[in-house]
Amino acid sequence: MRSMWKGAISFGLVMIPVKLYTATEPQDIAFRQVHREDGGRIRFRRVCSIDGTEVPYEDVAKGFELPTGEMVVLTEDDMADLPLPTTRSIEVLHFTPEDQIDPILFSRSYFVEPEKAGARAYVLLRDALERSGKVAVVQVALRQRESLAALRTRDGVLVLETLLWPDEVRKPDFTFLDQDIEVRSQELKMAASLIESMTEEFDPDAHHDNYREALAELVAAKVEGRDVMQPPDAAAGKGEPASLADALKASIAAARDGSAKAKGKPAESAAEAPDSASERRRTRRRASA
């Protein structure tokens, strides 16, 4: 794995240098948007809605649209001036029982690895958390955004779980919540009995993504039956030159073609010009004889 962040856990007066690694890896089958007729990839351009020109990436800025339709443009310099005091620090704010954090707040998970110099302090914090049955509520800045997060233990490793801010969780505003729906006690007992009869230990390995597996089989069947397309821009002639000699030949041909176009005549006409002049001289010599 490759670390995506380096910093330190700030635990009282103790600083524990650590690295973060993305803990999850989506296994979805990735698709390209292509032209149905020839398999060519669909490309998207950054085009300005005002003048219609394509905008290079370095000229793209962040814009906040006002209700009036006006746009507030923020540059990289503007963003750099924003305060991010926890840029390289995972600051422990306090500790709390894990069951007090609503799972809906969990956003993304990261494995936390100690640097060599901080291994002992890391193990101390890990073991203390395991014994207490609590998690550390922390504040951290990742990808230029400050977040609340929770530090917990899993399989001997500290895991950082970034949390959503409370105002990012939508309120379930459904009409049935205001209705007086009666449930009979006998029905409740039967439902409880059914839940009890279906209760078992959760084993994530016992479950499979049937849709993804079927999709993979479909793609494999297409490949096996050679039901594939070779987009024109991926043809052999469109790739990089195979050698330095090929690159030089291609450059010379391109230069000749460009020179001919600059003179306003095809390259073949320029090549034939000396032969035409020789023919005119031979004609004049025969006439004078």
Secondary structure as UniProt FT lines:
FT   STRAND          5..11
FT   TURN            12..13
FT   STRAND          14..22
FT   TURN            36..38
FT   TURN            49..51
FT   HELIX           57..59
FT   STRAND          62..65
FT   TURN            67..68
FT   STRAND          71..74
FT   HELIX           76..80
FT   TURN            85..88
FT   STRAND          89..97
FT   HELIX           98..100
FT   HELIX           103..105
FT   STRAND          106..114
FT   HELIX           116..118
FT   HELIX           119..132
FT   STRAND          134..142
FT   TURN            143..144
FT   STRAND          145..154
FT   TURN            155..156
FT   STRAND          157..163
FT   HELIX           166..168
FT   HELIX           175..178
FT   HELIX           185..197
FT   HELIX           204..206
FT   HELIX           210..224
FT   TURN            225..226
FT   HELIX           232..234
FT   HELIX           236..238
FT   HELIX           244..262
FT   TURN            263..264
FT   HELIX           267..288
//
